[in-house]
């Protein structure tokens, strides 16, 4: 004789047993539960609500549904294993609706939702600061070791404190004070993402506002240092066809480019390379005036300094 399944049980588990005949044994995941009961709030604040409900025997997990309307539209969901949960990150003075149901460890529904309860969070406590946080914080210029910032000035602000960190949670932050609604933060690392906040303070450094929301900005990659122009450039005739030249050393220079021309405007120059800060130019024409100049160059030649005076 073919066994039958009570109609109530079959309807409750239809989605879980599609394709299973009436004579088959139901899988364990298809076991259904009644909706949890006793859902209530045991405490609440401006941003939290503590929930608890009667434990359901053998319930693998629970899903909490949260919304700001009784239709539960736009709801958010949270999974828990215990029959309680503190809901955090809520808005002050806001009415929230909560429901709970039984689910599997994989999130498959095993019961209907409970009846909804409504809880209104507390009003936000008065601010401990006399001024609101600055707004409009933004980065206006970035270099490899510097970031320029600006924000909307606050009426009555005596000074501002900038908080900067390489971490979004502002851990390990450094602090700098400024009088105007702009700042230049130096000593940063190249090609590094920084987070910045600003608040109002007194001349003595007493906090007058909360910190603003944070912004992030990434410094530029480091570039090779600029080479300065050689100075103390001296040229002397060595023979009728040779000239010796010396000049100051230049920090960061790997070699030097020496140019000579028969024109003061250095038209059609002839170049020579010197490994140090001196050179001897040979193969010159006797009884001829030459104009000389020199500049520093890196090993690859990618970075070149300005020429010295002629």
LOMI-137767 format. One record per atom (N, C-alpha, C): x, y, z. Coordinates in steps of 0.1 Angstrom, whole numbers, plus 5000, padded with zeros to 4 digits. Example, Ala and Ser with C-alpha at 12.3 -4.5 7.8 and 13.67 -1.06 7.14 Angstrom:
513249435078
512349555078
513249675078
512849785071
513749895071
512950005079
END
This chain:
500849885000
500050005000
500950125000
500650224992
501450344990
501050435002
502150475009
501950565021
501650705016
501050785024
500650925021
501351015030
501451145026
502051245034
500951345037
500851385049
499751485053
499851605044
498751665039
498751775030
499451895036
499251925049
499952035055
501452035054
502051915057
503451895056
503951905042
503251855033
503651855019
503751995014
502752075016
502652215012
503852295017
504152265030
505252345036
506552315031
506752195025
508052145021
508152125006
507152174998
507052144984
508252194977
508852304980
510052354973
511252264975
511252204987
512452124991
512351984985
511151934981
511051794977
510451784963
510651884954
510151874941
510751744934
509951664928
510351544922
510451414931
510051434943
510051314952
508651264953
508451134951
507151064951
506651064965
505251034966
504651034979
505150914987
505750814981
506250704989
507750714993
508350834989
509850854993
509950905007
511150885012
511550935026
512051075024
511551175032
511951315030
513351325036
514151405029
515551435034
515451515047
516551515054
516551585067
516351735066
516851795055
516751935053
515351985051
514451885048
513051925045
512251935057
512751905069
512051905081
511552055084
510352075087
509852205089
509552235103
509552365107
509352405120
508252515120
507652525132
506752635134
507552765135
506852875132
507553005133
508053025147
509153085149
509653115163
508653205170
508553195183
507653275191
508453355201
507753455207
508353525218
509353635214
509353675201
510353775197
510053905205
511053965210
510954085218
512254165218
512154285222
513354375224
513554385239
514854355243
515154365258
515854495261
516354565251
517054695253
517254755240
517354885240
517754965228
518355095231
519055145221
519755275223
519455355210
520255455208
520055545196
520555465183
521355365185
521855295173
521855145174
521255085185
521154945187
519854895192
519454775189
518354705195
518754565198
518454525211
518754385215
517554305213
517654195206
516454105203
516753965210
515653905214
515653765219
514353705215
514253575215
513053495212
513153355218
512053285218
512153145223
512853055214
513852985220
514652885211
513752785205
514052745193
513252635186
514152515187
513652405192
514352285194
514952235181
516252205181
516952155169
517152255158
516752375160
516952475149
518352495145
518752475133
520152495129
520652635130
519752725125
520152875125
518852955124
518953085126
517853175124
518253285114
517253345108
517453455100
516553575105
517153685108
516453805112
516153895101
514953945099
514554035089
514354175095
514954275090
514854415095
514454515085
513454595088
513054705078
512554815086
512354935079
511755055086
510355065082
509754965077
508254965073
507654835076
506354835079
505654705083
505554615072
505654655059
505554565048
506854495046
507954535053
509254475053
509954495039
509454595032
510154615019
511554685022
512454655013
513854705015
514454655027
514154535031
514654475043
516054435042
516754415053
518054355054
517954235063
518954145061
518854015068
520153975075
520053905086
521153865094
520953715098
522053635098
521953495102
522553485116
521953415125
522553385138
522353245142
523153195151
522953055156
522153055169
522353155177
521653165190
520353235189
519553225199
518153295198
518153435204
519253505200
519353645204
520353715195
520253845194
521153925185
521054075189
522154135189
522154285191
522254345177
521254415172
521254485159
521954615161
522954645153
523754765155
523754845142
524254965143
524355055131
522955115127
522055125136
520755175133
520655325135
519655385129
519555535129
518755575142
519155685148
518455735160
517055775156
516155765167
514755805166
514055745154
514255615151
513755555139
512955425143
511755405137
510955285140
511455175131
511855065137
512254945130
511254825133
511154745122
510354625123
511254505122
511054405131
511854285131
510954155130
511554055123
510953925122
512053825123
511753695126
512753595127
512153465122
512953385115
512553245111
513653145112
513353025111
514352915112
514852885098
516152865097
516852835084
517852715086
518252665075
519352565076
520752645077
521752565079
523052635079
523452695066
522852645055
523052695042
522052805038
521152835047
520252945044
518952905039
518652775038
517352735032
516252755043
515152815039
514052845049
513452715054
513352705068
512652595074
511452625082
511152755083
509852795090
509352925084
508152955086
507653085083
508253195092
508153315088
508653425097
507653435109
508253485120
507453515132
506653635129
505753675138
505053795137
506153905139
505854025133
506754135135
506654205148
507754265153
507654355164
508254485159
507754595165
508354725162
509054785174
510154845171
510954905182
511555045176
511355145184
511855275180
513155305187
514255335180
515455365186
515455495194
516255515203
516355645211
516755755202
516455875207
516955995200
518456005202
519156065193
520556085194
520956175206
521956135213
522356215225
522856355220
522756455228
523256585224
524756575221
525156655212
526556655208
527456705219
528556645221
529456695232
530256815227
530056855214
530856965209
529957075205
530457205207
529557315203
529457345188
530257285180
530257305166
530057175158
529457175147
529357055138
530657035131
530756915125
532056875118
532156955105
533356995102
533657065089
533156975077
532857045066
532356975054
533257015043
533056945032
533756985019
535256945019
535656855027
537156825027
537456755014
538556805007
538956744995
540456764993
541056694984
542456704980
542556794968
543356894969
543556994958
544756974950
545756914956
547056884949
547856774955
548456694947
549256584952
550656574946
551656554954
552956524950
553456394956
554656354954
555156224959
555256224974
555456344980
555556344995
554656445001
553656494994
552856604999
551456594994
550456635002
549056644998
548556785003
547956854994
547256984997
545756954999
545157005010
543756985013
543057115015
541757115013
540957235016
539557185020
538857265027
537457235032
536757365034
535457355036
534557475038
534857535052
535157665052
535457725065
534257725074
534557705087
533557705097
533557845104
532357905105
532258035111
532558025126
533458105131
533858105145
534958005148
535457935138
536557835141
537857905144
538557865154
539857935157
540957865150
540857725150
541857645143
541257515139
542057445131
541557305127
542757205129
542357085132
543256975133
543056875122
544056845114
544056745104
544556615109
543856505107
544256375111
544556295098
545656235097
546056165085
546656025089
546355925081
546755795084
546755715070
547555605070
547455515059
546455405061
545655415072
544655315075
543255375075
542355305069
540955365069
540355385083
540755305092
540255325106
541055425114
541955495107
542755605112
543755565123
544055435124
544955395134
546355435130
547255465140
548555515137
548555655131
547555735134
547355865127
548455965132
548656065124
549456185128
548556305127
548856415134
548056525136
548756655133
548156745126
548756875123
547656985125
548057105131
547057205133
547257315122
546157375118
546157485108
545157595112
545457715108
544557825111
543457845101
543857825088
542857855077
542257715073
541257725064
540557615059
541257545047
542557535049
543357465039
544657415046
545257315040
546457255046
547357195036
548657195039
549557115031
550257025040
550056895038
550556785046
551856735039
552956755046
554256705040
554756585047
555956535043
556556415049
555856285046
555056285035
554356155031
555156065023
554755945022
555455845014
554955844999
555855824990
555355824976
554455704973
553555724963
552755614958
552055544970
551455624979
550855564991
549455624993
548455544997
547155594999
547055645013
546555765015
546355825028
544855855030
544455855043
543155895047
543256025055
542356115053
542356245060
541056275066
541056345078
539856395084
540256535090
539256615093
539556745098
538456775109
538856855119
537956895130
538257035134
537357095141
537557235146
538157215160
539157305164
539757305177
539957455181
540257465194
540557605199
542057625197
542457755200
543857785199
544757695207
544157645219
544857565228
544757415224
544057385214
543857245209
542757165215
541757235222
540557175227
539657145215
539057025215
538156985204
536857065204
536457125193
535257195192
534257135183
534657025176
533656965167
534056815166
533156725161
533656595157
534456605145
535156495141
535856485129
534956485117
535356535106
534556525093
534656375088
533856345078
534056225072
535456215065
535956095063
537356085058
537356085043
538456135037
538656125023
539956045021
540155995009
541455925006
542055994994
543455984994
544156044983
545455964982
545955934970
547155864968
548255954963
549355954970
550556034966
551155984953
551756074946
552356034933
553655954935
553955874925
555255794926
556455884926
557455844933
558655924934
559355934920
559956054918
560656084906
562156104909
562956094900
564356124902
564556264906
565456294915
565656434919
566156524907
565756644907
566156744897
567656764899
568356784888
569756814888
569956964887
570857014895
571057154894
572057184883
572157314880
573057354869
574457364875
575457314868
576857334873
577257484874
578057514883
578557654884
580057644885
580657764887
582157784886
582757714874
582057734863
582557684850
583657774845
584857704843
586057774839
586657704827
586957774816
587657714804
588957794802
589957714799
591257764796
591857704783
592657784775
593257724764
594457644768
594557514763
595657424766
596657434755
596157444743
597057454731
596357524720
596857534709
596157594698
594957524693
594857394697
593757314693
592957244704
593357284717
592757224729
592257324739
591157284746
590657374757
590357274768
590757314780
590357244792
589257314800
588357244806
587257304813
587057234826
586657304836
586357254849
585057324854
584357254863
583157304869
582857234882
581857284890
581457224903
580857094901
580957004911
580156884911
578656904913
577856814909
576356824910
575856694917
575156714928
574556594935
573656524925
573856394925
572956304916
573356294902
574456364898
574856354884
575856234882
575656164872
576456054869
577556084858
577256184850
578156234840
577656374836
578456434827
578156564822
578256574807
577456664802
577456684787
578056824785
579156834778
579856954774
579556994760
579157114757
578857154744
579757274740
580157274727
580857394722
580257434709
580357564706
579857624694
580657744690
580657774678
581357894673
580458014674
579157994678
578158104679
577758124694
577558244697
577058274711
575758224714
574858194704
573558144706
573657984706
574857934706
575057784707
574357714695
574457774684
573857714672
574857604667
574257494662
575057374658
576157334667
575757304680
576757264690
577357124688
578557114692
579256984692
579256934707
578856814710
578756764723
579856664726
580256664739
581156564744
580756524758
581056404762
580656354775
581856344784
581656394797
582656384807
582156304819
583056214824
582656134835
582756204848
583556314849
583656384861
583556534858
583956614867
583656764866
584856834859
585356774849
586456834841
586456764827
586956834817
587056774804
588056854796
588656784786
589656844776
589056824763
588756944756
588156944742
589356944732
589356854723
590456844714
589956864699
590856874690
590556884676
589857014672
590257124680
589657254677
590457324666
589857424660
590457504650
591257624656
592457644652
593357744658
592757884654
593057984663
592658124661
591058134659
590358054667
588858054666
588258064680
587258154681
586558174694
585558064696
585558004707
584557894710
583657944722
582457904722
581557924733
581157784739
581257784753
581157654759
580057654770
579457544773
578457524784
578457384788
577957354800
577957214805
576657194813
576157074813
575057034822
575256894827
574556864838
574656734845
573556644839
573956514839
573056404833
573156284842
572056214843
572056084850
572555974841
572755864847
573355744840
572655714827
571255714828
570455674816
570355794807
570555914812
570356034804
568956084804
568056014811
566656044812
566456184819
567256204829
567156334836
568356424833
568056544829
569156634826
568956764833
569956824838
569956954845
569957064834
569857184839
569957304830
571457324827
571657384815
573057414812
573557524820
574857524822
575557644829
575557764820
575857874826
575957994818
577157984808
576958044796
577958034785
579158114789
END
